[in-house]
Amino acid sequence: MGLALGFDLTFFGATYNSLFINNNGNVSFGAGIFAFVPVGPTGGARKRRTT
């Protein structure tokens, strides 16, 4: 069951009025994601520590 927003939200051309907060902290629309996916967000470069 989704969490009702109480308003319509247009996101990339689709309109939603509820969202799902999934077991690993991400947010999805339309349906929940039940599989745990232990990866971080994509798109950013990861910096290595040098000592």
N, CA, C and O atoms as a DFTB+ gen file, in Angstrom:
204 C
 N C O
     1  1       0.849      -1.175       0.000
     2  2       0.000       0.000       0.000
     3  2       0.898       1.243       0.000
     4  3       1.852       1.343       0.771
     5  1       0.571       2.161      -0.865
     6  2       1.361       3.376      -0.989
     7  2       1.009       4.406       0.072
     8  3      -0.042       4.334       0.710
     9  1       1.885       5.340       0.243
    10  2       1.682       6.463       1.149
    11  2       1.017       7.586       0.351
    12  3       1.605       8.100      -0.600
    13  1      -0.188       7.964       0.726
    14  2      -0.914       9.012       0.010
    15  2      -0.236      10.361       0.213
    16  3       0.080      10.743       1.339
    17  1      -0.016      11.076      -0.885
    18  2       0.627      12.384      -0.812
    19  2      -0.345      13.497      -0.440
    20  3       0.054      14.477       0.190
    21  1      -1.613      13.361      -0.820
    22  2      -2.592      14.409      -0.557
    23  2      -2.631      15.461      -1.660
    24  3      -3.364      16.445      -1.559
    25  1      -1.848      15.255      -2.706
    26  2      -1.813      16.142      -3.869
    27  2      -1.252      15.344      -5.043
    28  3      -0.668      14.277      -4.855
    29  1      -1.431      15.864      -6.244
    30  2      -0.890      15.214      -7.432
    31  2       0.528      15.707      -7.685
    32  3       0.807      16.901      -7.574
    33  1       1.416      14.789      -8.023
    34  2       2.804      15.099      -8.309
    35  2       3.116      14.608      -9.714
    36  3       2.961      13.421     -10.004
    37  1       3.553      15.507     -10.589
    38  2       3.963      15.118     -11.933
    39  2       5.471      14.937     -11.931
    40  3       6.219      15.854     -11.594
    41  1       5.908      13.743     -12.312
    42  2       7.324      13.384     -12.291
    43  2       7.670      12.733     -13.616
    44  3       7.193      11.638     -13.914
    45  1       8.493      13.396     -14.412
    46  2       8.885      12.924     -15.738
    47  2       7.666      12.567     -16.595
    48  3       7.647      11.531     -17.259
    49  1       6.659      13.427     -16.571
    50  2       5.495      13.272     -17.442
    51  2       4.390      12.383     -16.918
    52  3       3.324      12.328     -17.531
    53  1       4.587      11.690     -15.824
    54  2       3.555      10.844     -15.220
    55  2       3.084      11.504     -13.931
    56  3       3.879      12.100     -13.204
    57  1       1.787      11.393     -13.652
    58  2       1.220      12.007     -12.457
    59  2       0.920      10.936     -11.415
    60  3       0.317       9.905     -11.714
    61  1       1.357      11.204     -10.183
    62  2       1.181      10.266      -9.071
    63  2       0.537      10.993      -7.901
    64  3       0.698      12.203      -7.747
    65  1      -0.202      10.240      -7.069
    66  2      -0.752      10.811      -5.849
    67  2      -0.362       9.986      -4.618
    68  3      -0.861      10.220      -3.517
    69  1       0.537       9.018      -4.823
    70  2       1.056       8.230      -3.709
    71  2       2.472       7.770      -4.057
    72  3       2.877       7.799      -5.220
    73  1       3.205       7.351      -3.052
    74  2       4.552       6.829      -3.249
    75  2       4.804       5.696      -2.283
    76  3       4.040       5.482      -1.341
    77  1       5.884       4.971      -2.523
    78  2       6.293       3.859      -1.675
    79  2       7.690       4.133      -1.145
    80  3       8.574       4.517      -1.912
    81  1       7.907       3.946       0.143
    82  2       9.239       4.024       0.732
    83  2       9.668       2.583       0.952
    84  3       9.057       1.858       1.738
    85  1      10.712       2.174       0.260
    86  2      11.101       0.770       0.212
    87  2      12.073       0.399       1.328
    88  3      12.569       1.262       2.052
    89  1      12.334      -0.902       1.452
    90  2      13.096      -1.418       2.596
    91  2      14.539      -0.943       2.660
    92  3      15.160      -1.041       3.719
    93  1      15.098      -0.431       1.563
    94  2      16.463       0.098       1.646
    95  2      16.476       1.619       1.525
    96  3      17.512       2.211       1.223
    97  1      15.326       2.253       1.759
    98  2      15.257       3.700       1.851
    99  2      14.975       4.441       0.569
   100  3      14.836       5.664       0.594
   101  1      14.885       3.745      -0.562
   102  2      14.572       4.460      -1.786
   103  2      13.072       4.675      -1.922
   104  3      12.281       4.042      -1.224
   105  1      12.690       5.563      -2.818
   106  2      11.286       5.907      -3.037
   107  2      10.910       5.472      -4.444
   108  3      11.675       5.683      -5.385
   109  1       9.737       4.865      -4.593
   110  2       9.256       4.474      -5.915
   111  2       7.792       4.877      -6.056
   112  3       7.090       5.102      -5.070
   113  1       7.361       4.960      -7.291
   114  2       5.978       5.315      -7.607
   115  2       5.328       4.143      -8.321
   116  3       5.992       3.430      -9.074
   117  1       4.046       3.937      -8.093
   118  2       3.311       2.882      -8.792
   119  2       3.328       1.548      -8.081
   120  3       2.294       0.885      -7.999
   121  1       4.474       1.135      -7.563
   122  2       4.588      -0.139      -6.851
   123  2       5.846      -0.112      -5.987
   124  3       6.800       0.611      -6.274
   125  1       5.826      -0.900      -4.943
   126  2       6.992      -1.005      -4.085
   127  2       8.056      -1.899      -4.698
   128  3       7.770      -2.692      -5.595
   129  1       9.283      -1.768      -4.213
   130  2      10.382      -2.633      -4.620
   131  2      10.717      -3.489      -3.408
   132  3      11.206      -2.983      -2.398
   133  1      10.455      -4.776      -3.509
   134  2      10.578      -5.644      -2.348
   135  2      11.951      -6.279      -2.205
   136  3      12.302      -6.734      -1.116
   137  1      12.737      -6.320      -3.273
   138  2      14.072      -6.908      -3.206
   139  2      15.048      -5.884      -2.645
   140  3      15.051      -4.725      -3.060
   141  1      15.866      -6.313      -1.712
   142  2      16.883      -5.427      -1.163
   143  2      18.037      -5.352      -2.153
   144  3      18.598      -6.377      -2.540
   145  1      18.387      -4.146      -2.560
   146  2      19.469      -3.941      -3.519
   147  2      20.543      -3.104      -2.828
   148  3      20.382      -1.891      -2.689
   149  1      21.630      -3.728      -2.394
   150  2      22.649      -3.005      -1.615
   151  2      23.629      -2.214      -2.476
   152  3      24.834      -2.464      -2.436
   153  1      23.118      -1.265      -3.248
   154  2      23.974      -0.392      -4.043
   155  2      23.570       1.049      -3.793
   156  3      22.420       1.335      -3.460
   157  1      24.512       1.939      -3.954
   158  2      24.249       3.352      -3.774
   159  2      23.713       3.985      -5.046
   160  3      23.541       3.304      -6.057
   161  1      23.453       5.273      -5.004
   162  2      22.977       5.977      -6.187
   163  2      24.035       5.955      -7.295
   164  3      25.235       5.913      -7.025
   165  1      23.578       5.984      -8.512
   166  2      24.504       5.985      -9.644
   167  2      24.652       7.391     -10.197
   168  3      23.837       8.266      -9.908
   169  1      25.671       7.605     -10.978
   170  2      25.849       8.883     -11.639
   171  2      26.976       9.726     -11.075
   172  3      27.486      10.609     -11.765
   173  1      27.368       9.478      -9.863
   174  2      28.447      10.256      -9.264
   175  2      29.737       9.468      -9.257
   176  3      29.728       8.241      -9.158
   177  1      30.819      10.160      -9.359
   178  2      32.120       9.496      -9.293
   179  2      32.487       9.260      -7.835
   180  3      32.277      10.124      -6.983
   181  1      33.019       8.121      -7.566
   182  2      33.458       7.802      -6.205
   183  2      34.921       8.138      -6.063
   184  3      35.748       7.706      -6.866
   185  1      35.236       8.895      -5.062
   186  2      36.614       9.281      -4.821
   187  2      37.287       8.293      -3.899
   188  3      36.706       7.870      -2.900
   189  1      38.497       7.928      -4.227
   190  2      39.273       7.023      -3.382
   191  2      40.093       7.814      -2.388
   192  3      40.597       8.897      -2.688
   193  1      40.213       7.263      -1.224
   194  2      41.082       7.871      -0.205
   195  2      42.509       7.460      -0.455
   196  3      42.806       6.305      -0.760
   197  1      43.357       8.405      -0.324
   198  2      44.779       8.083      -0.403
   199  2      45.441       8.546       0.886
   200  3      45.197       9.657       1.358
   201  1      46.275       7.691       1.446
   202  2      46.960       8.042       2.696
   203  2      48.441       7.853       2.563
   204  3      49.182       8.098       3.515
